Amino acid sequence: MKISIFTIADYITEQSGKLTIVGVFDSWQSSKFPFRTSPFGIAIKGYIEDSDYGKDKTFTIELKPQGKKGRILKVDGEIKYAPKKTKNINAIVFSFKIPSIEFNKPGVYVLEYKIGKKVHKSLLVEVINTAASPDSTKKTTKKTKKKTKKKTTKKTKKKTKK
């Protein structure tokens, strides 16, 4: 199978082979962890190759930390191919509604679509921590205090001269 679409989005639906995809994204943002996502969807569209006909195959969709062990999400299923080619273009469309998943920490994650054990498509998804680090807050506070002191001193000097 040759995959032409593999994405995540806010809303995905499939009807009669037609995909509707709204709000494609590749990152989540949160200031607190663990972080639970809003519902989202996964869409896949693939074209059947001649060698696929007559063979049923299992597939897996997994979301896991990049380069690390563990798994956040796993969806298993089976593709039942027609016994023979019935038309010139044979596409298969899947859509999955995911109610929510939880991330314990920010980082880069990999979403993979496998048929059997072979990865057919993957994409990177980032979970971003939007909370300000304590160090950056201290630096900003110091800069603001210095600027305020300079302005106050200049204004006081001007008033004194008059």
MOJOHU-V482628 format. One line per field, one symbol per residue. ss: DSSP state (@ for helix, = for strand, . for the rest). psi: psi as a letter, one per 20 degrees, with the letter a starting at -180 (. if undefined). A space follows every 10 residues. Layout:
ss->???
psi->???
This chain:
ss->.========= =====..=== ====..==== ....==...= =======..@ @@...===== =====..... ..======== .......... ========.. .==...==== =====..=== =========. ...@@@@@@@ @@@@@@@@@@ @@@@@@@@@@ @.
psi->pophporqrh ppqppljppp pplprjqqpq iqqqpprrqr rpqppqppqh ihpjppqqqp pqpqppjrrr phqppqappo qqhrpirgoo qppqpppohq rpphqrapqp pqoqocipoh qqqpppopoi ppqhghgggg gggggggggg gggggggghh h.
